[in-house]
Amino acid sequence: MELTAKHREYWHKNLIVTAILLFIWFLVTFVEGWYARELNAYTFLGFPLGFYMSAQGSLLIYVVIIGIYARYMNKLDKEYDVHEGEDD
């Protein structure tokens, strides 16, 4: 099956947003863990920042990443007329 230019453009935009969100995920998961001791010099809501990010902050960021991806893909699906139904 030959992909049209419209399909390629849709897939390219999907890959770009996925790469950006995966980069943010990588920063929150691995880079934060690597520098947790240094981050503990700062506090957030009375907790050391490294501890807070490992215990709660990263989970909140994961949920935000999922929400951003879902909203962006719904918008992109409607833009390229490939949405699956009435989502309003």
PDB file of N, CA, C and O in Angstrom:
ATOM      1  N   MET A   1       0.839  -1.177   0.000  1.00  0.00           N
ATOM      2  CA  MET A   1       0.000   0.000   0.000  1.00  0.00           C
ATOM      3  C   MET A   1       0.885   1.241   0.000  1.00  0.00           C
ATOM      4  O   MET A   1       1.754   1.399   0.858  1.00  0.00           O
ATOM      5  N   GLU A   2       0.662   2.084  -0.935  1.00  0.00           N
ATOM      6  CA  GLU A   2       1.419   3.323  -1.085  1.00  0.00           C
ATOM      7  C   GLU A   2       0.810   4.407  -0.197  1.00  0.00           C
ATOM      8  O   GLU A   2      -0.390   4.672  -0.257  1.00  0.00           O
ATOM      9  N   LEU A   3       1.652   5.026   0.627  1.00  0.00           N
ATOM     10  CA  LEU A   3       1.182   6.107   1.471  1.00  0.00           C
ATOM     11  C   LEU A   3       1.134   7.407   0.685  1.00  0.00           C
ATOM     12  O   LEU A   3       2.045   7.723  -0.081  1.00  0.00           O
ATOM     13  N   THR A   4       0.072   8.145   0.884  1.00  0.00           N
ATOM     14  CA  THR A   4      -0.053   9.434   0.222  1.00  0.00           C
ATOM     15  C   THR A   4       0.742  10.480   1.001  1.00  0.00           C
ATOM     16  O   THR A   4       1.215  10.222   2.108  1.00  0.00           O
ATOM     17  N   ALA A   5       0.877  11.646   0.412  1.00  0.00           N
ATOM     18  CA  ALA A   5       1.593  12.742   1.069  1.00  0.00           C
ATOM     19  C   ALA A   5       0.875  13.145   2.360  1.00  0.00           C
ATOM     20  O   ALA A   5       1.508  13.521   3.346  1.00  0.00           O
ATOM     21  N   LYS A   6      -0.460  13.058   2.333  1.00  0.00           N
ATOM     22  CA  LYS A   6      -1.246  13.406   3.524  1.00  0.00           C
ATOM     23  C   LYS A   6      -0.964  12.419   4.659  1.00  0.00           C
ATOM     24  O   LYS A   6      -0.849  12.824   5.816  1.00  0.00           O
ATOM     25  N   HIS A   7      -0.854  11.128   4.335  1.00  0.00           N
ATOM     26  CA  HIS A   7      -0.528  10.118   5.342  1.00  0.00           C
ATOM     27  C   HIS A   7       0.875  10.338   5.910  1.00  0.00           C
ATOM     28  O   HIS A   7       1.087  10.226   7.117  1.00  0.00           O
ATOM     29  N   ARG A   8       1.806  10.645   5.052  1.00  0.00           N
ATOM     30  CA  ARG A   8       3.178  10.893   5.513  1.00  0.00           C
ATOM     31  C   ARG A   8       3.250  12.108   6.426  1.00  0.00           C
ATOM     32  O   ARG A   8       3.955  12.091   7.436  1.00  0.00           O
ATOM     33  N   GLU A   9       2.524  13.158   6.075  1.00  0.00           N
ATOM     34  CA  GLU A   9       2.514  14.365   6.893  1.00  0.00           C
ATOM     35  C   GLU A   9       1.891  14.081   8.261  1.00  0.00           C
ATOM     36  O   GLU A   9       2.398  14.541   9.284  1.00  0.00           O
ATOM     37  N   TYR A  10       0.800  13.328   8.280  1.00  0.00           N
ATOM     38  CA  TYR A  10       0.150  12.946   9.530  1.00  0.00           C
ATOM     39  C   TYR A  10       1.110  12.128  10.399  1.00  0.00           C
ATOM     40  O   TYR A  10       1.245  12.387  11.595  1.00  0.00           O
ATOM     41  N   TRP A  11       1.770  11.149   9.796  1.00  0.00           N
ATOM     42  CA  TRP A  11       2.692  10.297  10.536  1.00  0.00           C
ATOM     43  C   TRP A  11       3.893  11.096  11.039  1.00  0.00           C
ATOM     44  O   TRP A  11       4.367  10.866  12.152  1.00  0.00           O
ATOM     45  N   HIS A  12       4.382  12.023  10.236  1.00  0.00           N
ATOM     46  CA  HIS A  12       5.520  12.854  10.637  1.00  0.00           C
ATOM     47  C   HIS A  12       5.156  13.700  11.868  1.00  0.00           C
ATOM     48  O   HIS A  12       5.938  13.780  12.815  1.00  0.00           O
ATOM     49  N   LYS A  13       3.986  14.323  11.855  1.00  0.00           N
ATOM     50  CA  LYS A  13       3.554  15.128  13.005  1.00  0.00           C
ATOM     51  C   LYS A  13       3.398  14.247  14.243  1.00  0.00           C
ATOM     52  O   LYS A  13       3.742  14.661  15.350  1.00  0.00           O
ATOM     53  N   ASN A  14       2.878  13.033  14.054  1.00  0.00           N
ATOM     54  CA  ASN A  14       2.726  12.094  15.163  1.00  0.00           C
ATOM     55  C   ASN A  14       4.090  11.734  15.750  1.00  0.00           C
ATOM     56  O   ASN A  14       4.244  11.705  16.971  1.00  0.00           O
ATOM     57  N   LEU A  15       5.056  11.467  14.923  1.00  0.00           N
ATOM     58  CA  LEU A  15       6.397  11.123  15.394  1.00  0.00           C
ATOM     59  C   LEU A  15       7.073  12.285  16.121  1.00  0.00           C
ATOM     60  O   LEU A  15       7.780  12.077  17.107  1.00  0.00           O
ATOM     61  N   ILE A  16       6.856  13.500  15.639  1.00  0.00           N
ATOM     62  CA  ILE A  16       7.460  14.669  16.278  1.00  0.00           C
ATOM     63  C   ILE A  16       6.922  14.845  17.694  1.00  0.00           C
ATOM     64  O   ILE A  16       7.700  15.013  18.633  1.00  0.00           O
ATOM     65  N   VAL A  17       5.603  14.808  17.859  1.00  0.00           N
ATOM     66  CA  VAL A  17       5.035  14.997  19.197  1.00  0.00           C
ATOM     67  C   VAL A  17       5.410  13.830  20.106  1.00  0.00           C
ATOM     68  O   VAL A  17       5.640  14.031  21.298  1.00  0.00           O
ATOM     69  N   THR A  18       5.476  12.625  19.569  1.00  0.00           N
ATOM     70  CA  THR A  18       5.884  11.466  20.366  1.00  0.00           C
ATOM     71  C   THR A  18       7.328  11.613  20.836  1.00  0.00           C
ATOM     72  O   THR A  18       7.638  11.315  21.990  1.00  0.00           O
ATOM     73  N   ALA A  19       8.208  12.066  19.956  1.00  0.00           N
ATOM     74  CA  ALA A  19       9.616  12.253  20.324  1.00  0.00           C
ATOM     75  C   ALA A  19       9.771  13.318  21.405  1.00  0.00           C
ATOM     76  O   ALA A  19      10.553  13.142  22.340  1.00  0.00           O
ATOM     77  N   ILE A  20       9.039  14.414  21.286  1.00  0.00           N
ATOM     78  CA  ILE A  20       9.125  15.476  22.294  1.00  0.00           C
ATOM     79  C   ILE A  20       8.642  14.977  23.645  1.00  0.00           C
ATOM     80  O   ILE A  20       9.288  15.219  24.665  1.00  0.00           O
ATOM     81  N   LEU A  21       7.502  14.278  23.661  1.00  0.00           N
ATOM     82  CA  LEU A  21       6.957  13.789  24.919  1.00  0.00           C
ATOM     83  C   LEU A  21       7.826  12.684  25.522  1.00  0.00           C
ATOM     84  O   LEU A  21       7.936  12.590  26.744  1.00  0.00           O
ATOM     85  N   LEU A  22       8.435  11.858  24.694  1.00  0.00           N
ATOM     86  CA  LEU A  22       9.348  10.841  25.216  1.00  0.00           C
ATOM     87  C   LEU A  22      10.616  11.475  25.795  1.00  0.00           C
ATOM     88  O   LEU A  22      11.178  10.967  26.766  1.00  0.00           O
ATOM     89  N   PHE A  23      11.060  12.567  25.210  1.00  0.00           N
ATOM     90  CA  PHE A  23      12.213  13.280  25.756  1.00  0.00           C
ATOM     91  C   PHE A  23      11.883  13.840  27.134  1.00  0.00           C
ATOM     92  O   PHE A  23      12.702  13.759  28.049  1.00  0.00           O
ATOM     93  N   ILE A  24      10.684  14.411  27.288  1.00  0.00           N
ATOM     94  CA  ILE A  24      10.257  14.910  28.600  1.00  0.00           C
ATOM     95  C   ILE A  24      10.162  13.751  29.587  1.00  0.00           C
ATOM     96  O   ILE A  24      10.595  13.877  30.732  1.00  0.00           O
ATOM     97  N   TRP A  25       9.599  12.623  29.153  1.00  0.00           N
ATOM     98  CA  TRP A  25       9.514  11.433  29.998  1.00  0.00           C
ATOM     99  C   TRP A  25      10.910  10.994  30.443  1.00  0.00           C
ATOM    100  O   TRP A  25      11.111  10.670  31.613  1.00  0.00           O
ATOM    101  N   PHE A  26      11.865  10.982  29.528  1.00  0.00           N
ATOM    102  CA  PHE A  26      13.237  10.601  29.851  1.00  0.00           C
ATOM    103  C   PHE A  26      13.839  11.535  30.897  1.00  0.00           C
ATOM    104  O   PHE A  26      14.475  11.079  31.847  1.00  0.00           O
ATOM    105  N   LEU A  27      13.639  12.837  30.725  1.00  0.00           N
ATOM    106  CA  LEU A  27      14.158  13.800  31.695  1.00  0.00           C
ATOM    107  C   LEU A  27      13.570  13.557  33.079  1.00  0.00           C
ATOM    108  O   LEU A  27      14.296  13.545  34.074  1.00  0.00           O
ATOM    109  N   VAL A  28      12.268  13.366  33.142  1.00  0.00           N
ATOM    110  CA  VAL A  28      11.594  13.195  34.429  1.00  0.00           C
ATOM    111  C   VAL A  28      11.979  11.877  35.083  1.00  0.00           C
ATOM    112  O   VAL A  28      12.104  11.806  36.306  1.00  0.00           O
ATOM    113  N   THR A  29      12.165  10.845  34.291  1.00  0.00           N
ATOM    114  CA  THR A  29      12.426   9.522  34.845  1.00  0.00           C
ATOM    115  C   THR A  29      13.891   9.307  35.182  1.00  0.00           C
ATOM    116  O   THR A  29      14.213   8.938  36.311  1.00  0.00           O
ATOM    117  N   PHE A  30      14.773   9.526  34.239  1.00  0.00           N
ATOM    118  CA  PHE A  30      16.172   9.155  34.430  1.00  0.00           C
ATOM    119  C   PHE A  30      17.060  10.310  34.890  1.00  0.00           C
ATOM    120  O   PHE A  30      17.878  10.138  35.794  1.00  0.00           O
ATOM    121  N   VAL A  31      16.907  11.468  34.285  1.00  0.00           N
ATOM    122  CA  VAL A  31      17.765  12.594  34.651  1.00  0.00           C
ATOM    123  C   VAL A  31      17.443  13.047  36.068  1.00  0.00           C
ATOM    124  O   VAL A  31      18.352  13.343  36.844  1.00  0.00           O
ATOM    125  N   GLU A  32      16.164  13.105  36.412  1.00  0.00           N
ATOM    126  CA  GLU A  32      15.779  13.488  37.778  1.00  0.00           C
ATOM    127  C   GLU A  32      16.337  12.492  38.784  1.00  0.00           C
ATOM    128  O   GLU A  32      16.825  12.894  39.840  1.00  0.00           O
ATOM    129  N   GLY A  33      16.275  11.217  38.479  1.00  0.00           N
ATOM    130  CA  GLY A  33      16.824  10.202  39.380  1.00  0.00           C
ATOM    131  C   GLY A  33      18.328  10.301  39.532  1.00  0.00           C
ATOM    132  O   GLY A  33      18.867  10.073  40.615  1.00  0.00           O
ATOM    133  N   TRP A  34      18.994  10.637  38.462  1.00  0.00           N
ATOM    134  CA  TRP A  34      20.447  10.754  38.478  1.00  0.00           C
ATOM    135  C   TRP A  34      20.898  11.921  39.351  1.00  0.00           C
ATOM    136  O   TRP A  34      21.920  11.834  40.031  1.00  0.00           O
ATOM    137  N   TYR A  35      20.135  13.013  39.332  1.00  0.00           N
ATOM    138  CA  TYR A  35      20.495  14.208  40.095  1.00  0.00           C
ATOM    139  C   TYR A  35      19.638  14.394  41.346  1.00  0.00           C
ATOM    140  O   TYR A  35      19.495  15.515  41.833  1.00  0.00           O
ATOM    141  N   ALA A  36      19.075  13.322  41.864  1.00  0.00           N
ATOM    142  CA  ALA A  36      18.177  13.423  43.024  1.00  0.00           C
ATOM    143  C   ALA A  36      18.884  14.012  44.239  1.00  0.00           C
ATOM    144  O   ALA A  36      18.303  14.831  44.951  1.00  0.00           O
ATOM    145  N   ARG A  37      20.114  13.612  44.483  1.00  0.00           N
ATOM    146  CA  ARG A  37      20.829  14.149  45.659  1.00  0.00           C
ATOM    147  C   ARG A  37      21.039  15.656  45.550  1.00  0.00           C
ATOM    148  O   ARG A  37      20.900  16.379  46.537  1.00  0.00           O
ATOM    149  N   GLU A  38      21.368  16.119  44.369  1.00  0.00           N
ATOM    150  CA  GLU A  38      21.552  17.551  44.190  1.00  0.00           C
ATOM    151  C   GLU A  38      20.222  18.287  44.314  1.00  0.00           C
ATOM    152  O   GLU A  38      20.173  19.392  44.854  1.00  0.00           O
ATOM    153  N   LEU A  39      19.144  17.684  43.817  1.00  0.00           N
ATOM    154  CA  LEU A  39      17.827  18.311  43.907  1.00  0.00           C
ATOM    155  C   LEU A  39      17.313  18.376  45.340  1.00  0.00           C
ATOM    156  O   LEU A  39      16.474  19.217  45.659  1.00  0.00           O
ATOM    157  N   ASN A  40      17.810  17.493  46.206  1.00  0.00           N
ATOM    158  CA  ASN A  40      17.359  17.493  47.599  1.00  0.00           C
ATOM    159  C   ASN A  40      17.794  18.739  48.353  1.00  0.00           C
ATOM    160  O   ASN A  40      17.334  18.970  49.471  1.00  0.00           O
ATOM    161  N   ALA A  41      18.667  19.544  47.769  1.00  0.00           N
ATOM    162  CA  ALA A  41      19.070  20.798  48.399  1.00  0.00           C
ATOM    163  C   ALA A  41      17.915  21.802  48.377  1.00  0.00           C
ATOM    164  O   ALA A  41      17.919  22.764  49.144  1.00  0.00           O
ATOM    165  N   TYR A  42      16.929  21.584  47.503  1.00  0.00           N
ATOM    166  CA  TYR A  42      15.762  22.454  47.397  1.00  0.00           C
ATOM    167  C   TYR A  42      14.558  21.738  47.995  1.00  0.00           C
ATOM    168  O   TYR A  42      14.506  20.508  48.020  1.00  0.00           O
ATOM    169  N   THR A  43      13.596  22.510  48.474  1.00  0.00           N
ATOM    170  CA  THR A  43      12.393  21.894  49.031  1.00  0.00           C
ATOM    171  C   THR A  43      11.172  22.330  48.243  1.00  0.00           C
ATOM    172  O   THR A  43      11.135  23.413  47.659  1.00  0.00           O
ATOM    173  N   PHE A  44      10.173  21.456  48.243  1.00  0.00           N
ATOM    174  CA  PHE A  44       8.899  21.729  47.600  1.00  0.00           C
ATOM    175  C   PHE A  44       7.809  21.187  48.509  1.00  0.00           C
ATOM    176  O   PHE A  44       7.761  19.986  48.774  1.00  0.00           O
ATOM    177  N   LEU A  45       6.938  22.058  48.988  1.00  0.00           N
ATOM    178  CA  LEU A  45       5.880  21.698  49.937  1.00  0.00           C
ATOM    179  C   LEU A  45       6.448  21.042  51.190  1.00  0.00           C
ATOM    180  O   LEU A  45       5.818  20.165  51.783  1.00  0.00           O
ATOM    181  N   GLY A  46       7.633  21.469  51.585  1.00  0.00           N
ATOM    182  CA  GLY A  46       8.252  20.947  52.795  1.00  0.00           C
ATOM    183  C   GLY A  46       9.044  19.668  52.608  1.00  0.00           C
ATOM    184  O   GLY A  46       9.623  19.169  53.573  1.00  0.00           O
ATOM    185  N   PHE A  47       9.090  19.123  51.410  1.00  0.00           N
ATOM    186  CA  PHE A  47       9.831  17.890  51.126  1.00  0.00           C
ATOM    187  C   PHE A  47      11.050  18.211  50.275  1.00  0.00           C
ATOM    188  O   PHE A  47      11.019  19.163  49.495  1.00  0.00           O
ATOM    189  N   PRO A  48      12.119  17.442  50.407  1.00  0.00           N
ATOM    190  CA  PRO A  48      13.255  17.611  49.483  1.00  0.00           C
ATOM    191  C   PRO A  48      12.779  17.372  48.044  1.00  0.00           C
ATOM    192  O   PRO A  48      12.032  16.430  47.782  1.00  0.00           O
ATOM    193  N   LEU A  49      13.210  18.217  47.130  1.00  0.00           N
ATOM    194  CA  LEU A  49      12.701  18.163  45.752  1.00  0.00           C
ATOM    195  C   LEU A  49      12.980  16.825  45.078  1.00  0.00           C
ATOM    196  O   LEU A  49      12.115  16.314  44.367  1.00  0.00           O
ATOM    197  N   GLY A  50      14.151  16.247  45.278  1.00  0.00           N
ATOM    198  CA  GLY A  50      14.459  14.954  44.672  1.00  0.00           C
ATOM    199  C   GLY A  50      13.508  13.872  45.154  1.00  0.00           C
ATOM    200  O   GLY A  50      13.049  13.048  44.362  1.00  0.00           O
ATOM    201  N   PHE A  51      13.211  13.869  46.442  1.00  0.00           N
ATOM    202  CA  PHE A  51      12.269  12.898  46.997  1.00  0.00           C
ATOM    203  C   PHE A  51      10.871  13.142  46.445  1.00  0.00           C
ATOM    204  O   PHE A  51      10.192  12.198  46.041  1.00  0.00           O
ATOM    205  N   TYR A  52      10.433  14.402  46.424  1.00  0.00           N
ATOM    206  CA  TYR A  52       9.095  14.721  45.942  1.00  0.00           C
ATOM    207  C   TYR A  52       8.924  14.313  44.482  1.00  0.00           C
ATOM    208  O   TYR A  52       7.903  13.733  44.114  1.00  0.00           O
ATOM    209  N   MET A  53       9.915  14.613  43.656  1.00  0.00           N
ATOM    210  CA  MET A  53       9.808  14.267  42.235  1.00  0.00           C
ATOM    211  C   MET A  53       9.759  12.755  42.049  1.00  0.00           C
ATOM    212  O   MET A  53       9.039  12.269  41.177  1.00  0.00           O
ATOM    213  N   SER A  54      10.503  12.010  42.844  1.00  0.00           N
ATOM    214  CA  SER A  54      10.489  10.558  42.725  1.00  0.00           C
ATOM    215  C   SER A  54       9.185   9.969  43.238  1.00  0.00           C
ATOM    216  O   SER A  54       8.688   8.992  42.677  1.00  0.00           O
ATOM    217  N   ALA A  55       8.623  10.547  44.293  1.00  0.00           N
ATOM    218  CA  ALA A  55       7.434   9.978  44.911  1.00  0.00           C
ATOM    219  C   ALA A  55       6.145  10.449  44.249  1.00  0.00           C
ATOM    220  O   ALA A  55       5.236   9.642  44.053  1.00  0.00           O
ATOM    221  N   GLN A  56       6.038  11.717  43.903  1.00  0.00           N
ATOM    222  CA  GLN A  56       4.772  12.256  43.405  1.00  0.00           C
ATOM    223  C   GLN A  56       4.903  13.038  42.104  1.00  0.00           C
ATOM    224  O   GLN A  56       4.098  12.870  41.187  1.00  0.00           O
ATOM    225  N   GLY A  57       5.900  13.876  42.028  1.00  0.00           N
ATOM    226  CA  GLY A  57       6.018  14.800  40.897  1.00  0.00           C
ATOM    227  C   GLY A  57       6.087  14.128  39.548  1.00  0.00           C
ATOM    228  O   GLY A  57       5.440  14.560  38.594  1.00  0.00           O
ATOM    229  N   SER A  58       6.882  13.058  39.466  1.00  0.00           N
ATOM    230  CA  SER A  58       7.006  12.380  38.179  1.00  0.00           C
ATOM    231  C   SER A  58       5.680  11.743  37.768  1.00  0.00           C
ATOM    232  O   SER A  58       5.356  11.723  36.580  1.00  0.00           O
ATOM    233  N   LEU A  59       4.913  11.228  38.712  1.00  0.00           N
ATOM    234  CA  LEU A  59       3.615  10.636  38.383  1.00  0.00           C
ATOM    235  C   LEU A  59       2.659  11.685  37.827  1.00  0.00           C
ATOM    236  O   LEU A  59       1.918  11.417  36.881  1.00  0.00           O
ATOM    237  N   LEU A  60       2.677  12.865  38.408  1.00  0.00           N
ATOM    238  CA  LEU A  60       1.830  13.939  37.895  1.00  0.00           C
ATOM    239  C   LEU A  60       2.246  14.337  36.477  1.00  0.00           C
ATOM    240  O   LEU A  60       1.401  14.595  35.621  1.00  0.00           O
ATOM    241  N   ILE A  61       3.530  14.381  36.247  1.00  0.00           N
ATOM    242  CA  ILE A  61       4.015  14.732  34.909  1.00  0.00           C
ATOM    243  C   ILE A  61       3.638  13.657  33.897  1.00  0.00           C
ATOM    244  O   ILE A  61       3.312  13.984  32.756  1.00  0.00           O
ATOM    245  N   TYR A  62       3.673  12.387  34.283  1.00  0.00           N
ATOM    246  CA  TYR A  62       3.256  11.308  33.378  1.00  0.00           C
ATOM    247  C   TYR A  62       1.798  11.471  32.968  1.00  0.00           C
ATOM    248  O   TYR A  62       1.457  11.296  31.798  1.00  0.00           O
ATOM    249  N   VAL A  63       0.940  11.805  33.921  1.00  0.00           N
ATOM    250  CA  VAL A  63      -0.481  12.007  33.616  1.00  0.00           C
ATOM    251  C   VAL A  63      -0.660  13.198  32.673  1.00  0.00           C
ATOM    252  O   VAL A  63      -1.480  13.147  31.757  1.00  0.00           O
ATOM    253  N   VAL A  64       0.099  14.258  32.896  1.00  0.00           N
ATOM    254  CA  VAL A  64       0.034  15.426  32.019  1.00  0.00           C
ATOM    255  C   VAL A  64       0.506  15.057  30.609  1.00  0.00           C
ATOM    256  O   VAL A  64      -0.092  15.499  29.628  1.00  0.00           O
ATOM    257  N   ILE A  65       1.563  14.261  30.495  1.00  0.00           N
ATOM    258  CA  ILE A  65       2.061  13.826  29.189  1.00  0.00           C
ATOM    259  C   ILE A  65       0.974  13.041  28.445  1.00  0.00           C
ATOM    260  O   ILE A  65       0.753  13.261  27.254  1.00  0.00           O
ATOM    261  N   ILE A  66       0.307  12.140  29.139  1.00  0.00           N
ATOM    262  CA  ILE A  66      -0.768  11.361  28.514  1.00  0.00           C
ATOM    263  C   ILE A  66      -1.893  12.284  28.042  1.00  0.00           C
ATOM    264  O   ILE A  66      -2.410  12.123  26.937  1.00  0.00           O
ATOM    265  N   GLY A  67      -2.270  13.251  28.883  1.00  0.00           N
ATOM    266  CA  GLY A  67      -3.326  14.192  28.501  1.00  0.00           C
ATOM    267  C   GLY A  67      -2.951  15.025  27.292  1.00  0.00           C
ATOM    268  O   GLY A  67      -3.771  15.229  26.397  1.00  0.00           O
ATOM    269  N   ILE A  68      -1.723  15.505  27.258  1.00  0.00           N
ATOM    270  CA  ILE A  68      -1.259  16.301  26.111  1.00  0.00           C
ATOM    271  C   ILE A  68      -1.293  15.466  24.842  1.00  0.00           C
ATOM    272  O   ILE A  68      -1.752  15.936  23.800  1.00  0.00           O
ATOM    273  N   TYR A  69      -0.809  14.226  24.921  1.00  0.00           N
ATOM    274  CA  TYR A  69      -0.790  13.371  23.732  1.00  0.00           C
ATOM    275  C   TYR A  69      -2.207  13.077  23.244  1.00  0.00           C
ATOM    276  O   TYR A  69      -2.471  13.137  22.043  1.00  0.00           O
ATOM    277  N   ALA A  70      -3.114  12.762  24.159  1.00  0.00           N
ATOM    278  CA  ALA A  70      -4.491  12.453  23.769  1.00  0.00           C
ATOM    279  C   ALA A  70      -5.157  13.655  23.112  1.00  0.00           C
ATOM    280  O   ALA A  70      -5.810  13.525  22.077  1.00  0.00           O
ATOM    281  N   ARG A  71      -4.988  14.824  23.718  1.00  0.00           N
ATOM    282  CA  ARG A  71      -5.605  16.031  23.157  1.00  0.00           C
ATOM    283  C   ARG A  71      -5.011  16.363  21.787  1.00  0.00           C
ATOM    284  O   ARG A  71      -5.743  16.690  20.853  1.00  0.00           O
ATOM    285  N   TYR A  72      -3.688  16.279  21.673  1.00  0.00           N
ATOM    286  CA  TYR A  72      -3.042  16.593  20.395  1.00  0.00           C
ATOM    287  C   TYR A  72      -3.472  15.622  19.298  1.00  0.00           C
ATOM    288  O   TYR A  72      -3.759  16.035  18.175  1.00  0.00           O
ATOM    289  N   MET A  73      -3.516  14.338  19.625  1.00  0.00           N
ATOM    290  CA  MET A  73      -3.878  13.350  18.606  1.00  0.00           C
ATOM    291  C   MET A  73      -5.344  13.467  18.208  1.00  0.00           C
ATOM    292  O   MET A  73      -5.679  13.254  17.043  1.00  0.00           O
ATOM    293  N   ASN A  74      -6.225  13.800  19.145  1.00  0.00           N
ATOM    294  CA  ASN A  74      -7.625  14.028  18.769  1.00  0.00           C
ATOM    295  C   ASN A  74      -7.741  15.198  17.808  1.00  0.00           C
ATOM    296  O   ASN A  74      -8.487  15.134  16.830  1.00  0.00           O
ATOM    297  N   LYS A  75      -6.995  16.277  18.088  1.00  0.00           N
ATOM    298  CA  LYS A  75      -6.994  17.439  17.194  1.00  0.00           C
ATOM    299  C   LYS A  75      -6.422  17.074  15.824  1.00  0.00           C
ATOM    300  O   LYS A  75      -6.959  17.468  14.789  1.00  0.00           O
ATOM    301  N   LEU A  76      -5.326  16.316  15.834  1.00  0.00           N
ATOM    302  CA  LEU A  76      -4.691  15.916  14.575  1.00  0.00           C
ATOM    303  C   LEU A  76      -5.598  14.978  13.778  1.00  0.00           C
ATOM    304  O   LEU A  76      -5.686  15.091  12.555  1.00  0.00           O
ATOM    305  N   ASP A  77      -6.270  14.056  14.461  1.00  0.00           N
ATOM    306  CA  ASP A  77      -7.196  13.145  13.780  1.00  0.00           C
ATOM    307  C   ASP A  77      -8.323  13.917  13.101  1.00  0.00           C
ATOM    308  O   ASP A  77      -8.695  13.602  11.970  1.00  0.00           O
ATOM    309  N   LYS A  78      -8.862  14.917  13.777  1.00  0.00           N
ATOM    310  CA  LYS A  78      -9.925  15.720  13.164  1.00  0.00           C
ATOM    311  C   LYS A  78      -9.395  16.542  12.000  1.00  0.00           C
ATOM    312  O   LYS A  78     -10.072  16.703  10.985  1.00  0.00           O
ATOM    313  N   GLU A  79      -8.180  17.061  12.149  1.00  0.00           N
ATOM    314  CA  GLU A  79      -7.576  17.864  11.082  1.00  0.00           C
ATOM    315  C   GLU A  79      -7.384  17.038   9.808  1.00  0.00           C
ATOM    316  O   GLU A  79      -7.586  17.542   8.703  1.00  0.00           O
ATOM    317  N   TYR A  80      -6.995  15.774   9.962  1.00  0.00           N
ATOM    318  CA  TYR A  80      -6.751  14.912   8.808  1.00  0.00           C
ATOM    319  C   TYR A  80      -7.936  13.996   8.496  1.00  0.00           C
ATOM    320  O   TYR A  80      -7.836  13.098   7.659  1.00  0.00           O
ATOM    321  N   ASP A  81      -9.051  14.233   9.174  1.00  0.00           N
ATOM    322  CA  ASP A  81     -10.297  13.508   8.946  1.00  0.00           C
ATOM    323  C   ASP A  81     -10.136  11.988   9.098  1.00  0.00           C
ATOM    324  O   ASP A  81     -10.599  11.213   8.261  1.00  0.00           O
ATOM    325  N   VAL A  82      -9.477  11.589  10.173  1.00  0.00           N
ATOM    326  CA  VAL A  82      -9.324  10.166  10.476  1.00  0.00           C
ATOM    327  C   VAL A  82      -9.842   9.841  11.878  1.00  0.00           C
ATOM    328  O   VAL A  82      -9.530   8.782  12.423  1.00  0.00           O
ATOM    329  N   HIS A  83     -10.633  10.750  12.466  1.00  0.00           N
ATOM    330  CA  HIS A  83     -11.173  10.498  13.804  1.00  0.00           C
ATOM    331  C   HIS A  83     -12.196   9.370  13.746  1.00  0.00           C
ATOM    332  O   HIS A  83     -12.799   9.103  12.707  1.00  0.00           O
ATOM    333  N   GLU A  84     -12.376   8.714  14.894  1.00  0.00           N
ATOM    334  CA  GLU A  84     -13.171   7.491  14.931  1.00  0.00           C
ATOM    335  C   GLU A  84     -14.634   7.705  15.286  1.00  0.00           C
ATOM    336  O   GLU A  84     -15.414   6.754  15.239  1.00  0.00           O
ATOM    337  N   GLY A  85     -15.015   8.870  15.625  1.00  0.00           N
ATOM    338  CA  GLY A  85     -16.412   9.073  15.988  1.00  0.00           C
ATOM    339  C   GLY A  85     -16.626  10.465  16.531  1.00  0.00           C
ATOM    340  O   GLY A  85     -15.824  11.377  16.330  1.00  0.00           O
ATOM    341  N   GLU A  86     -17.731  10.591  17.222  1.00  0.00           N
ATOM    342  CA  GLU A  86     -18.071  11.895  17.771  1.00  0.00           C
ATOM    343  C   GLU A  86     -17.581  11.991  19.187  1.00  0.00           C
ATOM    344  O   GLU A  86     -18.176  11.413  20.097  1.00  0.00           O
ATOM    345  N   ASP A  87     -16.487  12.726  19.388  1.00  0.00           N
ATOM    346  CA  ASP A  87     -15.822  12.855  20.680  1.00  0.00           C
ATOM    347  C   ASP A  87     -16.162  14.138  21.409  1.00  0.00           C
ATOM    348  O   ASP A  87     -15.874  14.248  22.601  1.00  0.00           O
ATOM    349  N   ASP A  88     -16.736  15.070  20.775  1.00  0.00           N
ATOM    350  CA  ASP A  88     -16.946  16.419  21.308  1.00  0.00           C
ATOM    351  C   ASP A  88     -16.882  16.392  22.775  1.00  0.00           C
ATOM    352  O   ASP A  88     -17.034  17.431  23.418  1.00  0.00           O
TER     353      ASP A  88
END
